[in-house]
């Protein structure tokens, strides 16, 4: 319940002492008290996004070894992150801001590559066209691709902050921006402010230098501004990193760096009610439940207080409640057996024997995107 939308359950206590809840399976005997509503999904607040798959979706496919198109999306993607599932190969990603066939590898610190004939060669209204890359389209191999929509056109080339050579694509409805900018032009310490265009302070940012071998710096609001955690590494949060997001606001974020000239790309997410969320949880000897406010389509999580891999789960590889396979963004390994249950209002971390996702007393961060908002989610 919230202050502006209180709810009350319809209950009765029979002589046996067993509390009997009526969630609408039979007609209520009495009306709800004045100022309250029945505890039922139609009375939940309307979500900001009724159909999340118009802004984000996961797809699985089998490689052909020849140029082919993926056309099963309900939107034109602007950021695509792919991974081979059945054997070892680096994660690879492409975006419209950096251009066709300009690749980055989330599982490594490599510079931006140009994959002529092998990367994404065309961005379509319902997908994309890919070449014969081993990372994304080798014959008979299986793949997953995570796809985001970022406004489908340039939102701005003018930054009111101090970073230069700035280009931004923004989907403010879904709380997502892609930004390319110069954050340093010479040696020494640099602090640059960057417009993100989301109208809400970001909760999750991934940044990568594209001109030199630099780690992927990740900001997560649960960890604060003291340092960074690295997407391509299993390391714990580094509270002394000189490369970091040092401030956020509803209009900008600040990036600190030290060293030579560098251009960077940033993937920036702000939480959206019943569509996307960030948070943290503490591991248990049992199974911790994490409330997201929606049924997840995508869950990314990592231990933050000690070494541990990143793990990503999705509803394309696991279409039922139990998500039994995960990929590690910091590694090139194939699908791994790890278990969470993606439920109508969050996820349950089932594996209690592995400290990477549920060590008793350990701290974890997560980022999730909806399959269905809580108002429309149903048990299955």
Residue pairs with C-beta under 8 A, 6 or more apart in sequence:
1 7
2 45
5 37
5 43
5 44
5 45
6 35
6 36
6 37
7 36
7 37
7 38
7 39
7 43
8 32
8 33
8 36
8 37
8 38
8 39
9 21
9 22
9 23
9 39
10 21
10 22
10 23
10 28
10 29
10 30
10 32
10 38
10 39
11 19
11 20
11 21
11 22
12 19
12 20
12 22
13 19
13 20
14 20
22 28
23 39
23 40
24 38
24 40
28 38
32 38
37 43
41 374
41 375
41 376
41 377
42 375
44 374
44 375
45 273
45 274
45 375
46 375
47 273
47 274
47 275
47 294
47 373
47 374
47 375
47 376
48 173
48 272
48 273
48 274
48 275
49 55
49 173
49 174
49 272
49 274
49 275
49 370
49 373
50 373
50 376
51 74
52 275
52 294
52 297
52 369
52 370
52 371
52 372
52 373
53 74
53 75
53 297
53 371
54 74
54 75
54 149
55 75
55 148
55 149
55 171
55 173
55 174
55 176
55 275
56 146
56 147
56 148
56 149
56 174
56 297
56 298
56 369
57 73
57 74
57 75
57 147
57 297
57 316
58 144
58 145
58 146
58 147
58 297
58 298
58 314
58 315
58 316
58 317
59 70
59 72
59 73
59 127
59 144
59 145
59 147
59 316
60 85
60 142
60 143
60 144
60 145
60 316
60 317
61 70
61 142
61 143
61 145
62 140
62 141
62 142
62 143
63 136
63 137
63 138
63 139
63 140
63 141
63 142
63 143
64 137
64 139
65 132
65 137
65 138
65 139
65 140
66 132
66 137
66 139
67 117
67 121
67 129
67 130
67 131
67 132
68 129
68 130
68 137
69 122
69 124
69 127
69 128
69 129
69 130
70 127
70 128
70 129
70 130
70 145
71 124
71 126
71 127
72 126
72 127
73 126
73 127
73 147
74 126
75 125
75 126
75 147
75 149
76 123
76 124
76 125
76 126
76 127
76 149
76 152
77 123
77 127
77 128
77 147
77 148
77 149
78 95
78 96
78 97
78 123
78 148
78 149
78 150
78 151
78 152
78 169
78 171
78 178
79 93
79 94
79 95
79 96
79 147
79 148
79 150
79 176
79 178
79 267
80 93
80 94
80 95
80 120
80 128
80 145
80 146
80 147
80 148
81 91
81 92
81 93
81 106
81 145
81 146
81 147
82 91
82 92
82 93
82 135
82 136
82 143
82 144
82 145
82 146
83 89
83 91
83 92
83 135
83 143
83 144
83 145
83 327
84 134
84 135
84 136
84 138
84 141
84 142
84 143
84 334
85 141
85 142
85 143
85 144
85 317
85 325
85 327
85 334
85 335
86 141
86 142
86 334
86 335
87 141
87 334
88 332
88 333
88 334
89 134
89 135
89 138
89 332
90 105
90 107
90 108
90 135
90 332
91 105
91 106
91 107
91 135
91 327
91 329
91 332
92 103
92 104
92 105
92 106
92 119
92 133
92 135
92 136
93 103
93 104
93 105
93 106
94 100
94 101
94 102
94 103
94 104
94 119
94 120
94 128
95 102
95 150
95 178
95 265
95 267
96 123
96 150
96 152
96 169
96 178
97 150
97 167
97 168
97 169
97 178
97 179
97 180
97 265
98 104
98 112
98 180
98 210
98 265
100 119
100 120
100 121
100 122
100 123
101 114
101 115
101 116
101 117
101 118
101 119
101 120
101 121
101 131
102 112
102 113
102 114
102 115
102 119
103 112
103 113
103 114
103 115
103 119
103 135
104 110
104 112
104 113
104 208
104 210
104 265
105 113
105 232
106 206
106 216
106 231
106 232
106 329
106 330
107 232
107 328
107 329
107 330
107 331
107 332
108 232
109 213
109 214
109 215
109 216
109 232
110 213
111 209
111 210
111 211
111 212
111 213
112 210
112 211
115 131
115 133
117 131
117 132
118 130
118 131
118 132
118 133
118 136
118 137
119 130
119 131
119 133
119 136
120 128
120 129
120 130
121 129
121 130
121 131
122 128
122 129
127 147
130 136
130 137
131 137
132 138
136 143
136 145
137 143
144 314
144 316
144 317
144 327
146 298
146 312
146 314
148 171
148 174
148 176
149 171
149 174
149 176
150 169
150 170
150 171
150 176
150 177
150 178
151 169
151 170
151 171
151 172
152 169
153 169
154 167
154 168
154 169
155 168
155 169
155 170
155 177
155 197
156 166
156 167
156 168
156 170
156 195
156 197
157 166
157 167
157 168
158 166
159 166
159 168
159 181
159 194
159 195
160 195
160 251
160 252
161 192
161 193
161 194
161 195
161 252
162 191
162 192
162 193
163 181
163 182
163 183
163 192
163 193
163 194
163 255
164 181
164 182
164 185
165 180
165 181
165 182
165 263
166 179
166 180
166 181
166 182
166 194
166 195
167 179
167 180
167 181
168 177
168 178
168 179
168 180
168 195
168 196
168 197
169 177
169 178
170 176
170 177
170 178
170 196
170 197
170 198
171 177
172 197
172 198
172 199
173 272
174 272
174 275
174 276
175 198
175 200
175 269
175 270
175 271
175 272
175 275
175 276
176 198
176 267
176 268
176 269
176 270
177 196
177 197
177 198
177 266
177 267
177 268
178 265
178 266
178 267
178 268
179 194
179 196
179 265
179 266
179 268
180 210
180 263
180 264
180 265
180 266
181 192
181 194
181 263
181 264
181 266
182 261
182 262
182 263
182 264
183 190
183 192
183 194
183 255
183 257
183 262
183 263
183 264
184 190
184 192
184 257
184 259
184 260
184 261
184 262
185 261
186 260
186 261
187 259
187 260
188 258
188 259
189 242
189 256
189 257
189 258
190 256
190 257
190 258
191 246
191 254
191 255
191 256
191 257
192 254
192 255
192 257
193 252
193 253
193 254
194 252
194 253
194 254
194 255
194 266
195 251
195 252
196 202
196 251
196 252
196 253
196 266
196 268
196 270
197 251
198 250
198 268
198 270
199 250
199 251
199 270
200 250
200 270
200 271
201 221
201 248
201 249
201 250
201 270
202 219
202 221
202 248
202 253
202 268
202 269
202 270
203 220
203 221
203 269
203 270
203 271
203 277
203 278
203 367
204 218
204 219
204 220
204 221
204 268
204 269
204 278
204 367
205 218
205 219
205 245
205 253
205 266
205 267
205 268
205 269
206 216
206 217
206 218
206 231
206 266
206 267
207 216
207 217
207 218
207 219
207 245
207 255
207 264
207 265
207 266
207 267
208 214
208 216
208 217
208 264
208 265
209 262
209 263
209 264
210 263
210 264
210 265
211 261
211 262
211 263
212 260
212 262
214 243
214 262
215 228
215 230
215 231
215 232
215 233
215 243
216 230
216 231
216 232
217 228
217 230
217 241
217 243
217 244
217 245
218 228
218 229
218 230
218 231
219 225
219 228
219 244
219 245
219 248
219 253
220 229
220 278
220 304
220 365
220 367
221 248
221 278
222 278
222 279
222 280
222 304
222 365
223 229
223 237
223 304
223 365
225 244
225 245
225 246
225 247
225 248
226 239
226 244
227 237
227 238
227 239
227 240
227 241
227 244
228 237
228 238
228 241
228 243
228 244
228 245
229 235
229 236
229 237
229 238
229 302
229 304
229 365
230 238
230 330
231 310
231 329
231 330
232 329
232 330
233 330
234 307
234 308
234 309
234 310
234 330
234 331
235 307
236 303
236 304
236 305
236 306
236 307
236 308
237 304
237 305
242 256
242 257
242 258
243 255
243 256
243 257
243 258
244 255
244 256
245 253
245 254
245 255
245 256
246 254
246 255
246 256
247 253
247 254
248 254
253 266
253 268
255 264
255 266
269 276
269 278
269 367
270 276
271 277
271 278
273 293
274 293
274 294
274 370
274 373
274 374
274 375
275 294
275 369
275 370
275 373
276 367
276 368
276 369
276 370
277 292
277 293
277 294
277 367
277 368
278 365
278 366
278 367
278 368
279 290
279 292
279 365
279 366
280 304
280 363
280 364
280 365
280 366
281 288
281 290
281 349
281 364
281 366
282 288
282 361
282 362
282 363
282 364
283 349
283 355
283 357
283 358
283 359
283 360
283 361
283 362
283 363
283 364
284 352
284 358
284 360
285 352
285 360
286 352
287 348
287 349
287 350
287 352
287 358
288 348
288 349
288 358
289 343
289 346
289 347
289 348
289 349
290 346
290 347
290 348
290 349
290 366
291 345
291 346
292 345
292 346
292 347
292 368
292 370
293 345
293 346
293 373
293 374
294 345
294 368
294 370
294 371
294 372
294 373
294 374
294 377
295 342
295 343
295 344
295 345
295 370
295 371
295 372
295 374
295 377
296 313
296 315
296 342
296 346
296 347
296 368
296 369
296 370
296 371
297 314
297 315
297 342
297 369
297 370
297 371
298 312
298 313
298 314
298 315
298 368
298 369
299 312
299 313
299 314
299 323
299 340
299 342
299 347
299 366
299 367
299 368
300 310
300 311
300 312
300 329
300 366
300 367
300 368
301 310
301 311
301 357
301 364
301 365
301 366
301 367
302 308
302 309
302 310
302 311
302 364
302 365
302 366
303 355
303 356
303 357
303 359
303 362
303 363
303 364
304 363
304 364
304 365
305 362
305 363
306 355
306 359
306 362
308 355
308 356
308 357
308 362
309 328
309 330
309 331
309 356
310 328
310 329
310 330
311 326
311 327
311 328
311 336
311 338
311 356
311 357
312 326
312 327
312 328
312 329
313 323
313 325
313 326
313 338
313 340
313 342
313 347
314 323
315 323
315 342
315 371
317 323
317 325
317 335
318 324
318 325
318 342
320 380
321 341
321 342
321 343
321 380
322 339
322 340
322 341
322 350
323 339
323 340
323 341
323 342
323 347
324 337
324 338
324 339
325 335
325 336
325 337
325 338
326 335
326 336
326 337
326 338
327 333
327 334
327 335
327 336
328 336
338 351
338 354
338 356
338 357
339 350
339 351
340 347
340 348
340 349
340 350
340 351
340 357
341 347
341 348
341 350
342 371
343 379
344 372
344 374
344 377
344 378
344 379
345 374
345 377
347 368
349 357
349 358
350 358
351 357
351 358
352 358
352 360
355 362
357 364
358 364
371 377
372 378
